[in-house]
Amino acid sequence: MDSIKNLKEIAAYENLPWELTEEILSRVSPKSLVRFRVVCKRWKATLDDKTFIYKHKETFRFILTTKSKIYSVSVDPKIVVRKLTLDIPGLESQNPKKVVNYDEFLICSMNKGAAVCNPWLKQSTWISEPSFTFYGIGRLDSNGGSEESVYKTIWGSNTGWKIHDLASGTWKDVESTTSDTNQGENHPKVLHSPNGVLLNGTLFWIIFADPLYILCTFQFSSEEFYGYCKLPSGIHPSDVLVINVCKGDRLSVLKQCHITKKIEIWVTKNKVNVENGKDVVWMNFMTFSIPNFPGLVQTSYWQKPSYFIDSNERVVVCSCDETGKAWIYVMGRNKLISKVQLDSVVDPWPLHCTYFPSLVPTSYWQKPSYFIDSNERVVVCSCDETGKAWIYVMGRNKLISKAQLDSVVDPWPLHCTYFPSLVPVPRGQRDGAESEV
């Protein structure tokens, strides 16, 4: 709290030029930035702005994982690779199967579950599920406000699908039928790739519905799959096909011809209405016919490339060559601007994905704990947006008191209600000798 108090004093009395304040904040560690969001409204708006995060000295745009290491890759103004310290349970022993970016979070899927991570804040939360495979994470906003979002994940297997609520830890089976109201006909759910994207809380995947490729969505509000819209025509099953979010409110698709290696970037013409894909119009945004450009999918591993379109309308791609070495390609105006081999990523065939840093912690979805006391007051324990724990006492339609738990130093503690009991723990469950009285 002292650091926040000092920053408030600086902001109030030093009268620094705002450009200088932003420059100072751009050098502050991401974990501290989470706390600084409460200094004032202007600071919060700045720290939540993606433009500020993009300019931060520790920002990055790609994540790569090997059997034992995680790397971040920043690309502007130059390509820089850094090792990340991120505690993911069983990273070495379980052999990560895929890594994918979903909005604020990075998901590392493994044999016995998945880790929901914020690599910028060096946080992770483990979801244990040995029988099903992770397919995506979604968000339900209350009244459109991100401060009350509910996060859920969807998992699939040969036997069906189920949803996991990150706040409560509960599981629920869902129907696997697809409602194709946008297309007027039934399409089988044959995923072209298990890696989807999240836009406005809705998951999108590319699926193959012979002879077409279409977008399929899963909406957590109705807990149903939907056929959303058709993709541009002329796609061969051997072509590279990857979906991503563009400009925050549109979808884009990268296609590379398996014969000519020509790359096409298609984007939706208008903002995406996640409820209805009937009016979706695709337009060709860029085309690259670059001599001797490599194939972006190597048949040894069939790993698809990762890409994004930057603010200068350049396409930045991460892909592995035929030996498993990772490369970054920057393209614009129908030419290859630069290519860089990531030599510091030693292990071949790393998993990779795009990732835009976020200040949303992995404990963000934690629900409050509460009880009603003998005086009919409601007593609540909850964390604020910086992760600090508070106790609120309410009664007769008013807040009676609130207290911050300063002695709980670490942010985002887990919590629950508990009423003491004199019932001893069964002997078979004790790890050691009798407890002292």
Salt bridges, closest charged atoms under 4 A:
GLU23 OE2 - ARG27 NH2 2.77
GLU23 OE2 - LYS57 NZ 3.72
ASP48 OD1 - ARG37 NE 2.90
ASP48 OD2 - LYS44 NZ 3.04
ASP103 OD2 - ARG139 NH1 2.51
GLU129 OE1 - LYS162 NZ 2.90
ASP141 OD1 - ARG139 NE 2.98
GLU147 OE2 - LYS44 NZ 3.93
GLU223 OE1 - LYS172 NZ 3.02
ASP239 OD1 - HIS258 ND1 2.78
ASP249 OD1 - ARG250 NH1 2.77
GLU264 OE2 - LYS262 NZ 3.72
ASP310 OD2 - ARG314 NE 2.65
ASP373 OD2 - ARG377 NE 2.65
GLU385 OE1 - ARG37 NH1 3.67
GLU434 OE2 - ARG427 NH1 2.89
GLU434 OE1 - ARG430 NH1 2.54
